[in-house]
């Protein structure tokens, strides 16, 4: 079984998006995302894929979950369910689930690691949220706090979690 990782940026209230767009633009979060996922498989829902400005992300195996039969996306593989997608990832070192909300909810019980960017803000309107992180199931294994700067309007933290044994 592959190491299933979830990667997400959330607000204090666990908000992740509004009208199929990310709530925050954090260049350092995008750099972290690229560093962690390059060379690995990324799994996302169709709407998340359609929100990407340039389509399939380079230097990664892109897998899209869609129930629409016959759907094809350039540079990506499509599967009708998370279970079927994961069955095609056997033997891979790490597989990253990158949204959206329903995919996160389904993947959370299967995941071994969480890579969270927590933005210290709740001012943005949101219509999708990440599930609550149960501290009884997850232990924090790393944290890197950052203050606002000229490119980042809000304080934020990179937090890594591992599933408790």
Sine and cosine of phi, psi and omega as CSV:
sin_phi,cos_phi,sin_psi,cos_psi,sin_omega,cos_omega
0.00,0.00,0.68,-0.73,0.03,-1.00
-0.95,0.31,0.38,-0.93,0.14,-0.99
-0.98,0.20,0.93,-0.38,-0.04,-1.00
-1.00,-0.04,0.85,-0.52,-0.05,-1.00
-0.89,-0.47,0.58,-0.82,0.12,-0.99
-0.93,-0.37,0.70,-0.71,0.04,-1.00
-0.80,-0.60,0.79,-0.61,-0.12,-0.99
-0.35,-0.94,0.51,-0.86,0.16,-0.99
-0.95,-0.33,0.79,-0.61,-0.06,-1.00
-0.75,-0.66,0.44,-0.90,0.15,-0.99
-1.00,0.09,0.00,-1.00,0.04,-1.00
-0.85,0.52,-0.54,0.84,0.00,-1.00
-1.00,-0.01,0.19,0.98,0.01,-1.00
0.95,0.30,0.27,0.96,0.08,-1.00
-0.92,0.39,0.65,-0.76,-0.01,-1.00
-0.82,-0.57,-0.30,0.95,-0.03,-1.00
-0.20,-0.98,0.18,-0.98,0.06,-1.00
-0.53,-0.85,0.82,-0.57,0.01,-1.00
0.78,0.62,0.74,0.67,0.07,-1.00
0.89,0.46,0.49,0.87,0.08,-1.00
-0.75,-0.66,0.51,-0.86,0.10,-0.99
-0.90,0.43,0.48,-0.88,0.00,-1.00
-0.99,0.14,-0.47,0.88,-0.15,-0.99
-0.77,-0.64,0.54,-0.84,0.10,-1.00
-0.92,-0.38,0.97,-0.22,-0.03,-1.00
-0.84,-0.54,0.98,-0.21,-0.02,-1.00
-0.80,0.59,-0.63,0.78,-0.01,-1.00
-0.93,0.36,-0.52,0.85,0.08,-1.00
-0.92,0.39,-0.66,0.75,0.03,-1.00
-0.90,0.43,-0.62,0.78,0.06,-1.00
-0.90,0.43,-0.67,0.74,0.03,-1.00
-0.90,0.45,-0.71,0.71,0.03,-1.00
-0.83,0.55,-0.74,0.67,-0.01,-1.00
-0.89,0.46,-0.70,0.72,-0.02,-1.00
-0.89,0.45,-0.64,0.76,-0.04,-1.00
-0.96,0.26,-0.60,0.80,-0.16,-0.99
-0.99,-0.10,-0.33,0.94,-0.03,-1.00
-0.86,0.51,0.73,-0.68,-0.01,-1.00
1.00,0.06,0.00,1.00,-0.03,-1.00
-0.86,-0.50,0.07,-1.00,0.09,-1.00
-1.00,0.03,0.67,-0.74,0.12,-0.99
-0.87,-0.49,0.68,-0.74,0.00,-1.00
-0.87,-0.50,0.72,-0.69,-0.01,-1.00
-0.51,-0.86,0.34,-0.94,0.12,-0.99
-0.97,0.25,0.27,-0.96,-0.03,-1.00
-0.86,0.51,-0.69,0.72,-0.02,-1.00
-0.90,0.44,-0.62,0.78,0.06,-1.00
-0.88,0.47,-0.71,0.70,0.02,-1.00
-0.86,0.50,-0.70,0.71,-0.03,-1.00
-0.91,0.41,-0.34,0.94,0.02,-1.00
-0.99,0.13,-0.21,0.98,0.00,-1.00
-0.94,0.33,0.76,-0.65,-0.11,-0.99
-0.91,0.42,-0.47,0.88,-0.06,-1.00
-0.85,-0.53,0.32,0.95,0.01,-1.00
0.98,0.19,-0.55,-0.83,-0.09,-1.00
-0.81,0.59,0.67,-0.74,-0.01,-1.00
-0.98,0.19,0.75,-0.67,-0.08,-1.00
-0.94,0.35,0.42,-0.91,0.09,-1.00
0.88,0.47,0.46,0.89,0.06,-1.00
-0.58,-0.82,0.48,-0.87,0.16,-0.99
-0.99,0.13,0.90,-0.43,-0.03,-1.00
-1.00,-0.08,0.84,-0.54,0.08,-1.00
-0.87,-0.49,0.75,-0.66,-0.01,-1.00
-0.90,-0.44,0.72,-0.70,0.07,-1.00
-1.00,-0.10,0.84,-0.54,0.04,-1.00
-0.48,-0.88,0.63,-0.77,0.05,-1.00
-1.00,-0.02,-0.05,1.00,0.00,-1.00
-0.98,0.18,0.96,-0.28,-0.05,-1.00
-0.88,0.48,0.63,-0.78,0.05,-1.00
0.98,0.17,0.03,1.00,0.01,-1.00
-0.95,0.32,0.70,-0.71,0.05,-1.00
-0.73,-0.68,0.60,-0.80,0.06,-1.00
-0.77,-0.64,0.71,-0.70,-0.01,-1.00
-0.86,0.51,0.78,-0.62,0.07,-1.00
0.99,0.17,0.20,0.98,-0.06,-1.00
-0.64,-0.77,0.40,-0.92,0.12,-0.99
-0.97,-0.24,0.55,-0.84,0.01,-1.00
-0.88,-0.47,0.64,-0.77,0.08,-1.00
-0.68,-0.73,0.49,-0.87,-0.05,-1.00
-0.98,0.18,-0.23,0.97,-0.04,-1.00
-0.49,-0.87,0.36,-0.93,0.06,-1.00
-0.89,0.46,-0.67,0.74,-0.01,-1.00
-0.86,0.52,-0.70,0.71,0.00,-1.00
-0.92,0.38,-0.65,0.76,0.03,-1.00
-0.86,0.50,-0.73,0.68,-0.02,-1.00
-0.90,0.43,-0.53,0.85,0.03,-1.00
-0.91,0.41,-0.36,0.93,0.05,-1.00
-1.00,-0.05,0.13,0.99,0.00,-1.00
-0.91,-0.42,0.18,0.98,-0.02,-1.00
-0.80,0.60,0.70,-0.71,0.06,-1.00
1.00,0.07,-0.12,0.99,0.04,-1.00
-0.98,0.20,0.61,-0.79,-0.06,-1.00
-0.88,0.47,-0.81,0.59,0.00,-1.00
-0.67,-0.74,0.63,-0.78,0.09,-1.00
-0.82,-0.57,0.79,-0.62,-0.05,-1.00
-0.96,-0.29,0.82,-0.58,0.11,-0.99
-1.00,-0.08,0.81,-0.59,-0.12,-0.99
-0.82,-0.57,0.39,0.92,0.14,-0.99
0.91,-0.42,0.08,-1.00,-0.03,1.00
-1.00,0.09,-0.40,-0.92,-0.17,-0.98
-0.83,0.55,-0.71,0.70,-0.04,-1.00
-0.93,0.36,-0.54,0.84,0.04,-1.00
-0.94,0.34,-0.66,0.75,0.06,-1.00
-0.86,0.51,-0.71,0.70,-0.04,-1.00
-0.87,0.48,-0.66,0.75,0.01,-1.00
-0.95,0.32,-0.59,0.81,-0.08,-1.00
-0.99,0.15,-0.42,0.91,-0.10,-0.99
-0.81,0.58,-0.70,0.71,0.02,-1.00
-0.92,0.39,-0.29,0.96,-0.03,-1.00
-0.99,-0.11,-0.29,0.96,-0.15,-0.99
-0.97,0.26,0.49,-0.87,0.08,-1.00
-0.97,-0.25,-0.47,0.88,-0.06,-1.00
-0.67,-0.75,0.52,-0.85,0.11,-0.99
-0.84,-0.54,0.74,-0.67,0.14,-0.99
-0.91,-0.42,0.98,-0.20,-0.12,-0.99
-0.95,-0.30,0.72,-0.69,0.27,-0.96
-0.96,-0.28,0.91,-0.40,-0.03,-1.00
-0.98,-0.18,0.90,-0.43,0.01,-1.00
-1.00,-0.06,0.80,-0.60,-0.06,-1.00
-0.99,0.16,0.95,0.33,-0.03,-1.00
-0.35,-0.94,0.46,-0.89,0.11,-0.99
-0.62,-0.78,0.34,0.94,-0.14,-0.99
-0.99,0.10,-0.24,0.97,-0.11,-0.99
-1.00,0.00,0.62,-0.78,0.09,-1.00
-0.93,0.35,0.66,-0.75,-0.04,-1.00
-0.64,-0.77,0.48,-0.87,0.08,-1.00
-0.81,-0.59,0.01,1.00,0.10,-0.99
-0.68,-0.74,0.57,-0.82,-0.12,-0.99
-0.69,-0.72,0.46,-0.89,0.10,-0.99
-1.00,0.03,0.59,-0.81,0.01,-1.00
-0.87,0.49,0.41,-0.91,0.07,-1.00
-0.88,0.48,0.64,-0.77,0.03,-1.00
-1.00,-0.01,0.93,-0.38,-0.05,-1.00
-0.98,0.18,0.93,-0.36,-0.04,-1.00
-0.90,0.44,-0.32,0.95,0.09,-1.00
-0.95,0.30,-0.42,0.91,-0.02,-1.00
-0.99,-0.17,-0.40,0.92,-0.12,-0.99
-0.83,-0.56,0.68,-0.74,0.10,-0.99
-0.88,-0.47,0.68,-0.73,0.03,-1.00
-0.95,0.32,0.77,-0.64,-0.02,-1.00
-0.89,-0.45,-0.11,0.99,0.02,-1.00
-0.16,-0.99,0.57,-0.82,0.01,-1.00
-0.52,-0.85,0.69,-0.72,0.05,-1.00
-0.73,-0.68,0.93,-0.36,-0.05,-1.00
-1.00,-0.05,0.61,-0.79,-0.02,-1.00
-0.72,-0.69,0.63,-0.78,0.05,-1.00
-1.00,-0.07,0.33,-0.94,0.05,-1.00
-0.86,0.50,0.46,-0.89,0.09,-1.00
-0.52,-0.86,-0.23,-0.97,-0.08,-1.00
-0.91,0.42,-0.35,0.94,0.00,-1.00
-0.95,-0.32,-0.14,0.99,-0.07,-1.00
-0.75,-0.66,0.93,-0.37,-0.12,-0.99
-0.97,0.24,-0.34,0.94,-0.10,-1.00
-0.81,-0.59,0.47,-0.88,0.18,-0.98
-0.90,0.44,0.54,-0.84,0.01,-1.00
-0.49,-0.87,0.33,-0.94,0.01,-1.00
-0.71,-0.71,0.66,-0.75,0.20,-0.98
-1.00,-0.03,0.87,-0.49,-0.05,-1.00
-0.83,-0.57,0.78,-0.62,0.06,-1.00
-0.96,-0.29,0.67,-0.74,0.06,-1.00
-0.80,-0.60,0.52,-0.85,0.18,-0.98
-0.85,-0.53,0.55,-0.84,0.06,-1.00
-0.91,0.41,0.72,-0.69,0.06,-1.00
-0.92,0.39,0.57,-0.82,-0.02,-1.00
-0.97,0.25,0.00,0.00,0.00,0.00
